[in-house]
Amino acid sequence: MDDSEIAKRDHQRNKSEIVKLVKEMFNLEKWGDEQYKKKLQELVVKDEELVQDVIKKIKLQKGLQ
């Protein structure tokens, strides 16, 4: 598995964690709870970083950077 595939996999896993957390928030009626909001924000920031990493690695792989 090359670097871009690993980065894509990590991004997909993080997206799954975001969906799981949001479902949990709704099921437990914790929408707006500070602890959940903080964890969700951390996952969103991590996702943004992973997206940038995926883009960078794809560009490197294609010789665009």
Stockholm file with secondary structure:
# STOCKHOLM 1.0

chainA/1-65         MDDSEIAKRDHQRNKSEIVKLVKEMFNLEKWGDEQYKKKLQELVVKDEELVQDVIKKIKLQKGLQ
#=GR chainA/1-65 SS CCHHHHHHHHHHHHHHHHHHHHHHHHHTTCTTCHHHHHHHHHHHHHHHHHHHHHHHHHHHHTTCC
#=GC SS_cons        CCHHHHHHHHHHHHHHHHHHHHHHHHHTTCTTCHHHHHHHHHHHHHHHHHHHHHHHHHHHHTTCC
//
